[in-house]
Amino acid sequence: MGDLLNAFAVAGKSALGFQAVFFALLAIGLNVHFGYTGLLNFGQIAFAMLGGFGIAISVSQWGLNFWVGVLVGIVATVVLALLLGLPTLRLRADYLAIATIATAEGLRLLFRSVSASEVTGGTRGLSAFNGDFVSLAPWDTGQRYSVLGTRWSGGELWVALVGWLLVALLCLLVWLLMRSPWGRVLKAIREDEDAVRALGKNVYLYKMQSLVLGGVIGGLGGMVYVIGTGAANPDQFQNANTFLAYAVLILGGAARVLGPVVGAIILLFVIQFADTGLRALINNGVIPEGLLSATDVAQIRFVLVGLGLMLLLVFRPQGIFGDRREVMLDAR
């Protein structure tokens, strides 16, 4: 029983840590793209990688100030959104999906290549760039603190606190934007872009603005992630993270302001609890070693999460807070 309570506490820490902030920000960006505008972006992790490496390269390689690195990361995400949107947003939705997933994987392979190692660190990545941010913490980052039965380092606590404040501010921004005339145009584009075009609106421009905004939010997620880990490595930014972010979005509910936040907390909790909980059951002999070994847990937990998502899509495809009409995508 004690091991399961400890597993519950560890899962709670994961659900409130910077990893949950990372997926919440990725999903908020996807919510702007997919939930509100109907854009099918399968390369959100590319924006996160540019945001994270914008800080890492600026500070570690170029010796710039940390906040200049934040600006560099934001500019890089805007440029990527423009490069992706210019040739694809006038076409069908699937062209954007193809372009984004290919770009995300191509950028990852480029950043880890030998030719780029002088700038990106190659497969080793970059480190020692988050000191200026951690030093801003109002408490001793070298000590450990007890929060809700779990132990946090001062640095972890600071990154998580600032990260969740950022999530709250961006949720407020999205809420205000989607209640404005601009946001109502985005929702109309999602439902029927031909009708919006017939009313004299520049659909292409609105889609581009949405792609840039969601990409910048994803880039901020990448910044939080590399600051939390203290390192930026291209292999941290696998395409699988984009699809986990979609799972977060669908779990919480698309086109709902708080959907990505609730989805991130629940998904990170379930993944971590499935890991630590199964290990505790194996160690206590509840699950025989011959049936499931500790080395298999890392794979089995994602199988269980996948089954849960399948059941969710069968019985409540709109997610926890969502509406069935909000997850419809017209890709004609």
Helices and strands as residue ranges (DSSP letters): H 2-16, H 18-30, I 31-37, H 44-56, I 57-61, H 66-88, H 93-111, G 114-116, H 117-120, E 126-127, H 131-134, E 144-147, E 150-153, H 154-178, H 181-198, H 203-229, E 231-232, G 234-236, H 240-252, H 259-283, G 294-296, H 297-315, G 324-327
